[in-house]
């Protein structure tokens, strides 16, 4: 009877089309019940060649099919309903690991149990990466290596360089959270590499040899702040995802007429790279974070964003060189109408941002984060302003005292978070007339405001009202 659940799972997987079988077996590299970014999952599926036309939309459909069969659980969703995180139930994962190893498809390596390694093409290493690299029975034609070991980083660089020497046909190399003190030699020889994740905090200049990896789709170096990038990056036409602490892209070479048309995700781009010519060569970018001194590049940046006609999610994070934050002027910005999510941080706006932002026709999520606006008043009074907005976060608006709203503003609002609201005496009466409005979260509300909200809080059928801290 012990093998019955495994047999049922095997039958369920056996019924899947071949491409979904591959995607399903690959799930075992993520531990049971571990919440995983769907973006990361899609990147890996595409790097392995499992997804038709290398399309994130197709990958999303594959995920939904596996969810419908009970092989994956949904975690978080975006305001638009897209799945942001997911996990494999522990009971499924435990059996999936066994099946994937038996099929010689992928192995989550436990060095104490492994008997036959030679024909397995994909490994996830949960511990002792150094010992794995030294094993003699691993197939040198390895396709994928993902490291989840958390031991000391002192041997990480040597391990990575030995991996590059030994497994030259890798398509996926993920060094996990191991910190490298410099960029490893040998990476440039992995010509089939499609997905690369490294943690190299000291790296300031991207090696020109990296641009020889013309099959690379995902370059993930989240702790690296790159001041200099070779021009040859414009030859990496298969790039889809760039993830850095910050990266400066060079101007396209003279007489260069091509573009990085497959690039859909960039985090974070330095504002000096946000020129009309550069952003015009990134026609399909959907998700973009810009990090740096926004006010210093106000003129070019404010006019260049309109080049990104497919942009859906935008984060603007201001960072001045001095101790004092510089201000940006939001009213000068020309945002593309396709925008559905917008986040502002440290922008130190002096003018009310609402009159500018309420005109965005498809905006679903607006997050005004720390030091984004230092004024005392917010006014959403335009007729039909924020026509599709569902989620509004107002964070660290320490001086906000007054918020007014027109009768036809934010008619689709569902959720509001204000943290803190120490000086706000009341919320707009129009808020309670919005049919879709359900969730309210307030931090440090005044006693006067807290008392007014009690009447709405008692209406449990309609409103979910949370006030923090409790008991005051």
N, C-alpha and C positions, 0 to 999 in steps of 0.2 A: 504493500500500500504506500510505502514511502516514496516510490518512484512515480506514483500516479500523477501528482501535480506537474512533475517534470515532463511526463508523457503528454499531458494536456497542453502544456505550454509549447512543446515541440510541435504538436499537431496544429496549434494556432499559428505558429510561425511558418510551418510548412505550407499553409494555405496562402501565405502572402506572395505577391509577385516578387520576382527576383530582386529588383531594386529596393523593395521594402525589406526583404530579408537582410540585405547588406546593412541598411540603415538600422535595423533592429539589433542585429548582432553587435554593431558598433557601440550601442548604448552601454555596454558593460564596462567601458572605460570610465564611466561616471558612476561613482559609488551609489549604492541604494539610498534613496531618499535625499541625496545631495542635490540641492536646488542649483540648476545649471542655466546659464544664459542661452536662450534659443539662438541668439546671434552666433555664439561660439559653436553651438551644435551645427548650425547651417554651414559655417565656415569649414568645419571638419568634414562634413558629408561631401561638400563640393570639392574640397582638396583631394578626397579619396576617389572622386569620380562617380559618386553614387547618384548624383542629381542631374536629371535631364536638362540640357541647355545651360547648365551651371547657373540656374535661376533660383534666387531666394524665394520667389513666389512658389516655385515647385517644391522646394524644401519645406516650406510652410504647409503645403498640402500633404506631404508625406508625414509630417509630424501629426497633423490632425487625424490621419488615418490610423496611426499607431495609438493615438489617444483613444479613438473610438473602439479599439480592440482591447483596451485596458492595459496596454503595455507601458504607457507613460501617464503621469499625472500632471495636470495643469497647475502651475504656481501662480505667478502674477500676470496680470493683463494690463495693457496700455489703455488709455482713455478711449481709443478707437476700437478696442476689443482684441487687438493682436496679442498673442501669447508672448510674454517677455521672458518667463522662466518656466522650467519644467523639471521633473525628477522621475526616476524609475523606482517604483515600489520595491522595498527591500526583498520581498518574497519573489518578485519577478527577477530582480538583479541576481540573486544568489543562484538561481537556476540558469539564467542567461549566461553567466560566466562559464558554467560547466559546458553548456551546449556550444558556445562560441569556441571554446578550447578544443572540444571533441571534433568540431568541424574544421579545426586548424585555421580559423578565420582571424581571431584576435585572442590574445591571452593577457589577463591581468596576472602579472608574474608573482608567484610566491616561490621563492628560490628553494624552499624546503619540499615542494611537491612536484616540481617540474621534472618530467622524464624525457619528453621528446620536444625539442625546440626547433629543430633544423628546418622544418617546412612552414613554420608560422611566420606570417608577413607583418603582423602588427602586434606591438607590445605596449602595455601600460605598466609602469614600474612604480609600485607603491612605496618601496624602500630599497636602500642600498644600491644606488645607481652605479657606483664604482664597481661593485661585484658583478652587476649585469654586463657592463662593458667588457669585463675581463673573461666572460664565458666564451668557450670555444665553439659551442654547438649552435650558436645563433646564425641564422641564414644571413649572409652578407647582402642579399638582395632585399633586405628589410624595406617595407613601404612606410611604416609609421611607428614613431617612438614618442610616447608621452610620459613625462616624468612627474610623479607626485611625491617623490621622496622629500623629506623635510630635514634631512641630516645637515651637518655643517657644510658651509659653502667653500671651505678651503680647497677642496679638490674639484669644485664645479667646473672651472675653466678647463682643466686637464681632461675631465670626463667628456666635456662637450667636444673638445678637439679630437679626442680618440674616437668619439662617435662619428665625427665627420670623416675621419680616415677609414673607418671600418665599414660604414654603411653609406656608400656613395649614391645609392639609388633612392634615398629617402624622399617621400612626398610630404610628410608631416614630421616636423621636429618641434616638440614643445618641452622646453626645459623647466617649465613650471615656475615655482617661486625661488629657485636657486639663483643667488646673486652672483654675477660674473664681474670680475674687476676690470675686464677689458673685452673688446669684441674678439670672439674666438677665431683663430685662423682655420681655414679649411671649409668654412661655410660656403665660400664662393665656388667650391667644386661640386656642390650638390645641385646639379643643373636641372634635376626633375622636381626640385622642392616647390611646393605650392603653398604651404602654410608654415610660418616660422614664428615662434614665440621665444624671446630672450629677455632677461632682466639685467640690463647693463646701465646702472645709474650714472656712471662716470662718462659715458659716451656723449660727445658734443658734436662730432662730425661723422656723418654716415660714410662708411668706406665705399669708394667707387667700385670696388670689386663686387659689392652686393648687387649692383645694378646689372650684373651679368646673369642674374637669376631671372630669366625672362618668363619662366612659368609661374613665378610667385604671384599668388592671389591675395594672401593675408600676411602682412608684416606687423607683428604685435610686439612692441617694446615699450610698455606703459610707463617705465621709470626713466626713460631717456628723453633729454631735452636737447634737440638737435638744432644747432645754429647754422650748420652748413650741410647742404645736400647736393650731390653731384648733378650736373645737367642730365646725365644719362638716365636719371629716374624717369624722364619723359619717354624712354624707350620701353618701359615696363608696362606694356599695354594690357596685360592680364590682371594687373592690380585691381582688387575690389575693396580691400579694407586696409586702412592705415591707422594704427593705434599707437600713439606716442604721448608722453607727458606734454610735449610740444614739438612740432617740426616746422622748419622753414623750408618752403619749396622754392627752388630757383625759378627765375623767369624762363619761359620757354626759349630754346635757342633761336637765334636769328634765322629767318626763312623756314622755321618749323611750322608745319601746317596741320599736324596731327593732334590728337588729344588722348587723355586717359579716359576713354569713354566707358570703361567698365568699373571705374572707381565710384562706389556708392556710399562709402563710410570714411570719414576723416575725423580723428580726435587725437590731439588738438592742433589746429593750424595757427601759426603765428600771424597776426594781422598784417605784417609787412608783406605777406604773400597774397593778400586778398586784393589783388589788382584786377581790373576788368579783363586783361589779357590772360592772367593765370586762371581765374575762376571760369572764364569763358572756355577754357580747355578741359573743364571738369563738368561736362554737360549733364551727367546723370547722378551727381551726388544727391543723396537723399537725407543723410544724417551728417551734421557738421558741428564741431565745437571749435570756437575761436578763443585763444588764450593769449593775452599780452596787453600792452598799453593801447587800449582801443582809441583813446582820445588823440594820441599821437598820430594815428593813421585814420582819423575820422573822415577826412575828405574822400580818400580812395575807397575805404571799406564801406561807407554808407551808400555809395553808388554802385559798388560792385556786386553786392548780394543779389541784385535783380537778375544777374546773369544765370543764377542757379534756378532754372525753371522747374526742376523736379524736387527741390529741397522741401522736406517735410518737417525735420526736426533740427532746431538751431539752438545752441548754447553760446552765449556771449559772456566771457569771464574777463573782467578788467584787472590788469595787474600792472601797477606803475613801478618804475625803477626806484623812486624815492620812497620815503616813509609815508608820504601823504598820497592818497588816491586821487588821480585826475578824473575829471568829469567827461562824460560823453553826452552828446546832444541827440536824443532819440528822434526828435522831429525831422532830422535830416536824413534818416535812414529810409531806404527804399527796399522794403522786404518783398520777396516774391509771394504772389497770392496763394501759392501751393502750400504754404507753411501751416502745419497742424499743431506743432509743439514749439514753444519758445520759453527759454530760461535766461534770466539776466542775473549776474552776480557782480558785486563790487563796482557797479556802474556809476554810483554816486549821482544819480539824476536829480536835478533841481526842479525841473518842470514835471508836472503830472504826466506819467507815461500813458494813461488811459486814452486820451483823445487820439493819440497816434495808433495805439495797438487795437482799439475797438473796430478799426476799419478792416482788419485782416479777415477775409471772408470765410476761411476754413479752419481758423484756429480752434483747437479742441482743449489744449492744455496751456496755461500760462503760469509760470513760476517766477515771481519776483523775489529773489533770494537776498542773502545778507548784503547790506549796504547798496542795494539796487536803487532805492529812492529815499531821499532824506527829507521830503516835504511833509507837511501836516495834513494835506487834503488830497483825497482821491475823488474824481468825478467821472462817472460813466453815464453821461446824460444824452449822448447821441441817440437819435431814433434808430432802433435796430442795431445798435452797437454790439459787438461780440455775438454775432448771430448763431454760432455753433459751439461756443465755449462750454465745456463740461466741467473742467477742473480748474480752480483758481487757488494758488498758494501765495500768501503774502507773508514773507519771513523777514524778521529783523527790521521792520519798519517801526523803530522805537518811538518816533514822534508823531505817528499817525493819530489824529484826533477826530477827523471828520471824513465820512464816506457817503457820497450821494449817488443815487442811481436813477436813471430815467425809467419810465414805465415800460418801455419796450427793449430794455437792455438785458443781455445775458439770459435770454428766454429758455436756453437749454441747459443752464447751470445745474449740476448735480452735487458737486462737492466743493466746500470752501474750508481752507485752513488759514488761520491767522496766528502767527507766533513771533513775538508776543503782541498783545493788544492792550498794553498797560494804560494808554491814554484815550483809547476809543470808548466813547460813552454810549454809543448805540450803533446798531446795524441798520442799513436802509430798510424801510418798511416794504419796499418793492421786492426785496429778497424773498419774503415769505409768500409772495403771490406767484412765484415761479413754480409751475406744476411739477417740474422734474427735480426740484431741489430736495435733497434728502439728508446729506451728511454735512455736519458743521463741527469743526474742531478749533477750539480757542485755547490759547495759552496765556496765563496771567491776566484774565479779564478783570476789569474794575468791578467792585461789589455791585455798583449800580447796573452795569450791563449783565452781570451774572443773574441778578434778581429778575430782570426783564425776560431773560431767556428761560427761566423756570417754567413759565406758562407754555412755551413751545416744547420744552423737554418732556413735559408730562404727556404730550400727544405722541405716545410711543408708536402709534400706528403709522405715523408719517415721518418723523424726524429722528435721526440718530445724532444727538448732540453730546459732544465730549468736551469737558472743561478741565484744564490742567493748571496747577496741581490740584489733586482732589482735596476736598475737606476744608476749603477756605471760602 
